[in-house]
Amino acid sequence: MSGKGSSQIEHPMTSELDVGISTRVIFTKDPENIKAILTGQFADYGKGEDFHQEWKEFLGDSIFATDGELWSRSRQLLRPMFVRERIVDTEIFEAHVQTLIPMLSGDHNPFTKSKAVDIGPLFFRYALDAATDYLFGESTGSLENPTTTFAEAFKYVQHRQAEISRMGLFRGLIPKRKFRQELRKMDDFMQPYIGKVRSQTQAELDQKLLKRDTFLDALARFTRDPAVLRDQLVAVLLAGRDTTAGTLSFCLFELARHPEVVAKIRSEISSRLGVGPSAEKPTYADLKEMKYLNSVINETLRLYPVVPFNMRYSLKDTTLPRGGGPDGTSPIGVRENTRVMYSTMMLQRDPAFYPSPDEKGYFDPLKWIPERWSVWQPKPWHFIPFNGGPRICIGQQFANIEMGYTITRILQTYETIVAVPASGQEKVRMEPKMRFGVTLSPGEEFNCVFLKEGEVY
């Protein structure tokens, strides 16, 4: 079994790094290795106790920071929250979309005098408002007031946690005083909601089933433990906000550069629901059946997966199926507590997993081209924006519905989206700058102008 000091793995799909102090890191984009980590050898790989402790102040014992029995209990607890019956009610998004839409018109945006708007911050605030409404029954209202205490605290804690994580062995050198202050602000916001739901009887919670109950109401039917409620709320909020906000930001970035795609989606929306003031609101069934809309979302998730790099630790001495031998097709040994990193982004952009330029159905894998989805179907484990195996994202359908609903309502209002250069740039950038944190997000302004029918820019 290979270890520090041995010959390193050198293969296009899998490589090995020695980063000192007996630490071995394996990096892979091989779908067979990713499949083994996430499903075939699931029990051999996990978050690891080091990760659990490193993220414990933020994520506690939630689903994203644990393994084994703790993880399994979290999974069982959260699964009922995302069954189809709970996510078909698209009305949860409508009020927040209607707050967002006027802000996309620079004329009505209270935060800028320009007709161009930076869509990234707007989508992150929109997704936070929708997520907190779903979780707590009350929105943070950050679209209308971007400096809300909770929104600012959540943003700081998330970014600081990513910095701490990247520091690895030197993370102890990063001061945590403000981190803990902001974490306390987050908890102070959530505690009244947790306290209220814990004070209700089972009968009172069951009565809410006849109306619209919140995620927290539903969670409280299974547990009244305040720490469990807090940890799972934070985890779902982290996943629910960032998945939607990041994907919407990159999707609208590309739509602003592809007017032919905007016209094609709008045609699909118009034929089914109409456009303009008399347009119908999309239902769950509408969103599932609009094929081109779903191609646009899938293409965005393919090129810009919300978690572009992920990590597991080997929980015991084990193997990976490929990367060893002269041609890289033999198994490799992996010692206990080895860090294994895998990249969804590199996997999903690798030309090796697509038709070659001289084959029928070829589209450049590095380009955003929704039409590929009408002729191309990814092989298993070649497209995994929501992970896979037992840890596959249980909220993926909720996220897809929210994204589809938001795009539909925007394009029912606006006919044209125009890309505008970011501050200090003379021309429009065709490739987006990306920020790699806990999740993928815009690395600069994504400025767009939204025009209704008859308007010109």
DOLUMDREN-317979 format. One line per 8 residues: number of its first residue (from 1); their letters; for each residue y, z, x of C-alpha. Coordinates in pm, 1 decimal. Layout:
% DOLUMDREN-317979
NUM	a	Y/Z/X; ...
% end
This chain:
% DOLUMDREN-317979
1	msgkgssq	0.0/0.0/0.0; 330.4/-106.1/141.0; 591.8/151.6/232.6; 895.3/203.7/451.9; 850.6/32.9/784.0; 606.9/-225.2/650.0; 678.8/-595.6/630.3; 914.1/-652.9/345.1
9	iehpmtse	854.7/-870.5/41.1; 1034.7/-1201.4/72.9; 986.8/-1431.3/-223.3; 1228.8/-1622.3/-447.9; 1134.1/-1410.1/-751.0; 1078.4/-1070.3/-588.7; 1230.0/-907.8/-282.7; 1233.2/-569.3/-115.8
17	ldvgistr	1516.8/-367.7/31.7; 1514.4/-67.3/260.2; 1830.0/132.8/193.8; 1758.5/418.0/432.1; 1637.1/775.3/400.3; 1286.3/661.6/302.3; 1418.4/489.6/-7.7; 1248.6/166.9/-105.8
25	viftkdpe	1393.9/-67.5/-366.8; 1211.2/-364.6/-515.9; 1416.7/-629.6/-694.6; 1253.4/-883.8/-923.5; 1332.0/-1156.4/-1174.9; 967.5/-1260.6/-1207.9; 873.6/-1258.6/-1579.1; 519.4/-1145.4/-1497.0
33	nikailtg	650.8/-841.3/-1310.5; 904.3/-763.2/-1583.4; 628.2/-793.2/-1844.3; 411.2/-550.8/-1644.7; 694.6/-297.7/-1610.4; 789.2/-311.5/-1978.3; 450.9/-342.9/-2144.8; 128.1/-404.8/-1947.8
41	qfadygkg	183.3/-112.1/-1709.3; 429.6/73.4/-1929.4; 289.0/416.8/-1843.3; 337.1/348.8/-1469.6; 711.6/287.5/-1490.6; 992.1/482.1/-1653.8; 1343.9/612.2/-1621.6; 1224.1/886.5/-1387.9
49	edfhqewk	1337.3/1246.4/-1360.8; 1615.1/1161.7/-1113.9; 1773.7/928.2/-1368.1; 1724.2/1185.1/-1644.8; 1908.9/1451.1/-1448.0; 2179.1/1208.7/-1329.7; 2263.9/1105.2/-1687.9; 2182.8/1433.3/-1865.0
57	eflgdsif	2541.2/1550.3/-1915.3; 2626.8/1224.8/-2093.3; 2303.8/1117.5/-2266.2; 2115.9/1447.9/-2275.3; 1749.4/1411.7/-2373.3; 1811.2/1095.8/-2573.3; 1597.9/784.0/-2597.7; 1773.9/610.1/-2305.4
65	atdgelws	1730.0/888.6/-2050.7; 1374.5/1015.4/-2096.1; 1008.1/926.0/-2055.9; 678.0/1040.8/-2199.2; 676.0/1282.0/-2490.4; 1054.2/1329.9/-2496.8; 1106.0/954.2/-2520.6; 829.5/911.9/-2777.5
73	rsrqllrp	981.6/1178.9/-3004.1; 1322.9/1011.7/-2980.3; 1171.8/674.3/-3066.2; 992.0/812.1/-3370.2; 1309.7/988.5/-3479.2; 1529.8/679.0/-3456.2; 1291.8/410.6/-3583.2; 1350.2/486.1/-3955.9
81	mfvreriv	1725.6/451.0/-3902.0; 1690.3/76.1/-3836.9; 1440.4/-36.5/-4098.6; 1537.3/-349.5/-4291.7; 1642.0/-153.9/-4600.9; 1913.3/21.2/-4399.7; 2062.1/-284.8/-4227.3; 2083.2/-532.9/-4515.2
89	dteifeah	2404.9/-369.3/-4642.0; 2662.3/-582.8/-4460.2; 2943.9/-410.1/-4648.3; 2954.0/-155.9/-4363.1; 3133.3/-419.0/-4150.4; 3371.8/-566.4/-4407.6; 3657.6/-315.4/-4395.1; 3667.1/-324.0/-4015.3
97	vqtlipml	3650.3/-705.5/-4002.6; 3944.5/-719.6/-4241.9; 4140.1/-489.7/-4010.7; 4045.9/-706.1/-3711.1; 4120.2/-1051.7/-3855.6; 4502.0/-1019.8/-3887.8; 4515.6/-883.1/-3533.7; 4364.8/-1206.4/-3403.8
105	sgdhnpft	4681.8/-1378.3/-3518.4; 4944.0/-1293.0/-3260.1; 5207.4/-1294.2/-3536.0; 5050.1/-987.6/-3693.4; 4924.1/-806.0/-3386.2; 5129.6/-487.3/-3336.2; 5021.7/-459.9/-2972.5; 5155.1/-790.8/-2839.1
113	kskavdig	5455.5/-1019.5/-2891.6; 5258.2/-1326.8/-2787.8; 5053.7/-1541.4/-3026.9; 4771.6/-1517.4/-2773.9; 4547.5/-1212.6/-2797.0; 4309.8/-1061.9/-2543.1; 3991.2/-1048.0/-2748.1; 3791.7/-812.3/-2521.8
121	plffryal	3974.1/-484.9/-2601.2; 3996.1/-580.2/-2969.7; 3621.3/-633.4/-2999.3; 3540.1/-310.6/-2817.7; 3768.8/-117.5/-3053.9; 3629.9/-301.9/-3356.7; 3270.3/-226.1/-3256.0; 3355.7/140.8/-3195.2
129	daatdylf	3514.8/170.3/-3539.3; 3215.7/8.0/-3711.0; 2966.6/216.8/-3512.0; 3137.9/550.7/-3580.4; 3167.4/461.7/-3949.3; 2793.6/388.9/-3963.1; 2702.2/699.3/-3764.0; 2942.1/958.8/-3904.5
137	gestgsle	3070.3/808.6/-4226.3; 3420.9/802.6/-4080.2; 3572.2/553.7/-3836.2; 3769.7/645.5/-3527.1; 4034.9/397.8/-3641.3; 4084.2/273.7/-3286.3; 4175.0/-81.2/-3397.7; 4492.2/51.3/-3556.7
145	nptttfae	4542.3/324.7/-3299.0; 4387.2/226.3/-2964.2; 4474.8/558.4/-2798.2; 4256.2/775.0/-3022.0; 4122.6/1071.8/-2828.4; 3756.7/993.1/-2888.7; 3790.4/624.8/-2796.1; 3968.1/702.8/-2471.1
153	afkyvqhr	3726.9/983.3/-2380.8; 3421.1/769.6/-2453.7; 3557.4/483.6/-2244.0; 3632.8/709.7/-1948.1; 3298.9/892.3/-1955.4; 3102.4/568.6/-1972.1; 3285.6/406.9/-1680.0; 3274.8/722.8/-1470.3
161	qaeisrmg	2901.9/764.3/-1534.1; 2845.0/407.5/-1412.3; 3038.6/485.3/-1091.9; 2838.8/804.2/-1037.0; 2513.9/615.0/-1085.1; 2611.7/340.3/-839.8; 2684.1/597.7/-567.7; 2315.7/689.3/-550.1
169	lfrglipk	2251.8/956.5/-290.0; 2626.6/1009.8/-246.7; 2701.6/1072.8/-615.3; 2757.4/1441.7/-543.1; 3078.1/1346.5/-360.6; 3241.2/1219.3/-680.3; 3454.0/1488.9/-850.2; 3344.3/1556.4/-1207.5
177	rkfrqelr	3622.2/1774.8/-1342.0; 3789.5/1506.7/-1554.8; 3450.2/1359.6/-1644.5; 3351.5/1692.5/-1800.2; 3688.5/1734.2/-1969.5; 3654.2/1395.8/-2137.6; 3291.6/1470.1/-2224.6; 3412.3/1786.9/-2398.3
185	kmddfmqp	3661.1/1580.4/-2601.8; 3374.9/1356.1/-2714.5; 3164.1/1653.7/-2814.8; 3457.3/1822.4/-2990.9; 3498.1/1508.3/-3203.8; 3130.0/1500.8/-3301.4; 3069.6/1871.5/-3363.5; 3241.1/1897.6/-3705.2
193	yigkvrsq	3022.7/1614.2/-3836.9; 2710.2/1769.9/-3690.6; 2805.3/2111.3/-3827.8; 2870.2/1970.0/-4173.7; 2540.1/1786.1/-4198.1; 2345.6/2089.0/-4070.0; 2500.0/2303.0/-4343.5; 2365.8/2077.7/-4619.1
201	tqaeldqk	2037.6/2145.2/-4794.0; 1751.4/1897.4/-4793.4; 1822.3/1829.7/-5160.8; 2186.1/1749.1/-5085.0; 2083.7/1508.2/-4809.5; 1826.9/1344.3/-5035.7; 2092.1/1302.3/-5304.4; 2293.4/1086.2/-5063.1
209	llkrdtfl	2008.2/835.1/-5061.5; 2127.2/731.3/-5406.8; 2464.6/641.7/-5255.8; 2553.8/529.7/-4905.1; 2422.6/781.6/-4655.4; 2526.7/780.6/-4291.2; 2307.9/753.8/-3984.2; 2372.0/1124.3/-3921.9
217	dalarftr	2266.9/1212.9/-4278.2; 1940.8/1024.8/-4231.3; 1882.1/1179.6/-3889.7; 1936.0/1528.8/-4027.7; 1645.7/1481.6/-4269.0; 1416.1/1485.6/-3965.8; 1584.2/1743.8/-3742.9; 1859.6/2005.7/-3761.1
225	dpavlrdq	1863.5/2070.2/-3385.6; 2232.0/2025.4/-3286.2; 2147.2/1914.8/-2931.2; 1904.0/1649.2/-3056.2; 2155.8/1522.7/-3311.7; 2431.8/1505.2/-3050.4; 2220.8/1329.3/-2785.4; 2083.7/1062.8/-3018.6
233	lvavllag	2427.9/993.7/-3166.1; 2575.5/933.5/-2820.3; 2288.4/706.7/-2719.1; 2307.7/494.1/-3033.7; 2686.4/478.8/-3008.5; 2663.5/357.1/-2648.3; 2412.4/86.7/-2738.9; 2564.2/-6.2/-3074.2
241	rdttagtl	2917.6/-52.6/-2951.9; 2853.4/-231.4/-2623.6; 2587.7/-475.0/-2744.6; 2816.2/-607.1/-3015.4; 3148.7/-592.2/-2833.5; 3032.9/-755.1/-2511.4; 2844.0/-1036.3/-2682.8; 3130.1/-1110.7/-2923.7
249	sfclfela	3376.5/-1121.2/-2633.6; 3174.3/-1374.6/-2433.9; 3089.5/-1573.0/-2748.0; 3456.1/-1615.2/-2845.6; 3543.5/-1693.9/-2481.2; 3303.7/-1988.4/-2501.3; 3400.8/-2092.6/-2853.4; 3763.7/-2119.4/-2740.0
257	rhpevvak	3645.9/-2373.9/-2478.9; 3414.9/-2565.4/-2712.5; 3605.5/-2683.7/-3021.6; 3310.8/-2906.3/-3120.2; 3091.9/-2594.4/-3153.5; 3356.8/-2418.3/-3364.1; 3370.8/-2722.0/-3595.2; 2991.3/-2732.4/-3626.5
265	irseissr	2952.0/-2360.4/-3708.1; 3241.5/-2377.6/-3949.8; 3075.3/-2669.9/-4125.7; 2755.3/-2468.0/-4164.6; 2950.9/-2168.4/-4294.1; 3157.1/-2384.4/-4529.5; 2855.1/-2553.5/-4687.6; 2692.0/-2219.1/-4760.9
273	lgvgpsae	2977.4/-1974.5/-4822.4; 3301.7/-2165.8/-4817.4; 3602.7/-2108.4/-4595.9; 3956.3/-1988.2/-4659.6; 4074.5/-1721.0/-4905.4; 3807.3/-1800.4/-5167.4; 3513.7/-1782.5/-4922.3; 3215.7/-1565.3/-5012.5
281	kptyadlk	3107.4/-1274.9/-4794.1; 2781.0/-1347.8/-4608.7; 2471.6/-1153.7/-4708.6; 2184.0/-1050.2/-4485.4; 1988.3/-1354.6/-4609.0; 2279.6/-1589.3/-4534.8; 2309.9/-1462.1/-4178.4; 1938.5/-1493.8/-4111.9
289	emkylnsv	1923.3/-1851.4/-4246.0; 2228.1/-2006.5/-4074.0; 2042.6/-2171.6/-3786.3; 2334.8/-2298.4/-3583.0; 2516.6/-1963.7/-3603.0; 2203.5/-1796.9/-3468.1; 2178.1/-2058.6/-3192.0; 2532.1/-1967.7/-3085.2
297	inetlrly	2444.8/-1597.1/-3074.8; 2117.6/-1659.0/-2888.2; 2289.9/-1883.0/-2635.7; 2548.6/-1612.8/-2567.8; 2275.4/-1351.4/-2524.2; 2090.6/-1590.3/-2292.4; 2381.6/-1656.6/-2059.3; 2547.0/-1313.9/-2091.7
305	pvvpfnmr	2275.5/-1052.4/-2159.7; 2442.8/-723.6/-2241.1; 2230.5/-534.1/-1983.9; 2215.8/-787.8/-1699.3; 2048.9/-551.2/-1452.7; 1805.0/-275.5/-1536.5; 1600.8/-24.8/-1343.0; 1279.1/171.6/-1361.9
313	yslkdttl	1109.9/417.9/-1128.7; 739.0/408.7/-1056.2; 599.2/730.5/-1201.8; 290.5/716.3/-979.1; 134.4/497.8/-706.9; 84.3/163.9/-877.7; 128.2/-212.7/-837.9; 322.5/-516.0/-955.9
321	prgggpdg	122.0/-829.4/-1035.3; 320.2/-1075.0/-818.5; 527.6/-1089.7/-502.9; 265.2/-1037.9/-233.4; 60.7/-1270.6/-14.4; 167.7/-1590.7/159.8; 276.3/-1762.8/-160.7; 404.7/-1458.4/-350.5
329	tspigvre	138.0/-1476.8/-621.1; -66.2/-1173.7/-512.0; -12.1/-814.9/-633.8; 204.1/-574.5/-433.5; 166.3/-200.4/-389.3; 435.3/29.3/-525.1; 448.6/393.1/-416.9; 542.4/670.5/-657.9
337	ntrvmyst	917.7/712.5/-712.6; 1002.9/361.7/-592.6; 1308.8/215.5/-759.6; 1231.1/-121.1/-920.6; 1528.3/-325.4/-1037.5; 1496.3/-631.3/-1257.5; 1759.6/-875.4/-1374.9; 1761.0/-1022.9/-1722.4
345	mmlqrdpa	2061.8/-1233.2/-1629.8; 1899.9/-1390.6/-1323.1; 1575.5/-1447.2/-1513.5; 1747.2/-1616.4/-1807.9; 1963.2/-1837.6/-1583.3; 1687.8/-1947.9/-1344.8; 1630.7/-2328.7/-1360.8; 1259.9/-2270.3/-1285.8
353	fypspdek	1211.2/-2160.7/-1647.6; 1372.8/-2465.9/-1807.2; 1295.9/-2837.7/-1832.4; 1393.0/-3028.4/-1518.0; 1684.9/-3276.1/-1528.3; 1449.6/-3572.3/-1567.3; 1261.7/-3417.3/-1862.4; 1335.3/-3459.1/-2231.8
361	gyfdplkw	1536.9/-3175.8/-2379.3; 1713.9/-3085.5/-2054.4; 2033.0/-2881.9/-2076.6; 2193.2/-2719.8/-1772.2; 2066.8/-2355.8/-1770.5; 2398.4/-2237.2/-1624.7; 2602.0/-2386.8/-1909.5; 2666.1/-2244.7/-2256.6
369	iperwsvw	2509.3/-2509.0/-2483.1; 2390.7/-2382.4/-2825.4; 2224.9/-2720.8/-2897.9; 1943.6/-2633.8/-2655.0; 1796.3/-2401.7/-2920.4; 1719.3/-2693.5/-3152.5; 1477.1/-2848.5/-2899.7; 1389.4/-2564.0/-2660.1
377	qpkpwhfi	1188.2/-2252.6/-2723.8; 1170.0/-1992.9/-2443.7; 825.2/-1891.0/-2331.7; 726.6/-1524.6/-2377.0; 921.7/-1296.2/-2139.8; 1166.8/-1571.3/-2042.4; 1430.0/-1454.4/-2295.7; 1457.1/-1075.9/-2329.6
385	pfnggpri	1819.8/-980.9/-2401.8; 1701.7/-672.9/-2593.4; 1430.9/-578.8/-2341.7; 1066.4/-582.8/-2447.3; 753.2/-377.6/-2494.2; 758.5/-23.2/-2638.2; 1121.3/20.3/-2526.4; 1246.6/-293.7/-2700.2
393	cigqqfan	1583.4/-226.8/-2863.0; 1521.4/-89.4/-3210.8; 1875.1/-182.4/-3312.9; 1858.8/-552.4/-3221.7; 1850.5/-675.8/-3582.7; 2145.7/-453.1/-3669.9; 2338.7/-590.9/-3370.5; 2256.8/-953.0/-3456.5
401	iemgytit	2363.2/-905.4/-3817.9; 2689.7/-739.8/-3714.1; 2768.3/-1019.2/-3467.7; 2680.8/-1291.9/-3716.8; 2886.3/-1128.0/-3990.3; 3189.0/-1090.2/-3761.8; 3179.1/-1449.3/-3633.3; 3136.6/-1582.7/-3987.2
409	rilqtyet	3429.6/-1389.3/-4130.9; 3655.8/-1488.9/-3840.0; 3571.2/-1858.3/-3877.4; 3615.2/-1843.4/-4253.8; 3976.3/-1746.9/-4178.2; 4058.2/-1946.5/-3864.5; 3990.2/-2316.8/-3817.0; 4071.3/-2343.8/-3445.7
417	ivavpasg	4043.7/-2118.3/-3140.7; 4244.2/-2215.8/-2833.5; 4178.7/-2078.4/-2484.0; 4488.0/-1952.1/-2301.1; 4515.3/-1866.1/-1928.8; 4494.2/-1498.7/-1834.9; 4807.1/-1333.2/-1698.0; 4901.9/-1474.8/-1358.8
425	qekvrmep	4682.2/-1783.8/-1395.8; 4820.5/-2135.4/-1428.7; 4523.6/-2287.7/-1609.3; 4236.3/-2183.2/-1829.1; 3932.9/-2052.1/-1642.5; 3614.6/-2224.2/-1759.0; 3379.5/-1958.3/-1620.2; 3444.9/-1599.1/-1724.8
433	kmrfgvtl	3499.2/-1313.2/-1485.7; 3242.0/-1046.0/-1558.8; 3242.1/-671.6/-1509.8; 2906.6/-514.1/-1431.8; 2894.9/-152.2/-1547.2; 2639.7/20.3/-1766.7; 2664.9/-302.3/-1965.1; 2824.1/-644.8/-1915.7
441	spgeefnc	3187.5/-675.5/-2022.0; 3487.0/-903.0/-1956.5; 3628.7/-875.3/-1605.0; 3973.8/-1003.1/-1702.8; 4179.0/-1100.9/-2006.4; 4001.5/-1332.9/-2248.5; 4315.9/-1471.9/-2410.1; 4282.3/-1685.3/-2723.5
449	vflkegev	4506.2/-1824.6/-2995.1; 4359.1/-1828.6/-3346.9; 4494.3/-2092.1/-3586.9; 4442.5/-2133.3/-3961.0; 4417.7/-2473.5/-4127.8; 4739.1/-2666.4/-4080.9; 4868.0/-2448.2/-3797.5; 4932.6/-2597.8/-3453.3
457	y	4984.9/-2443.8/-3111.0
% end
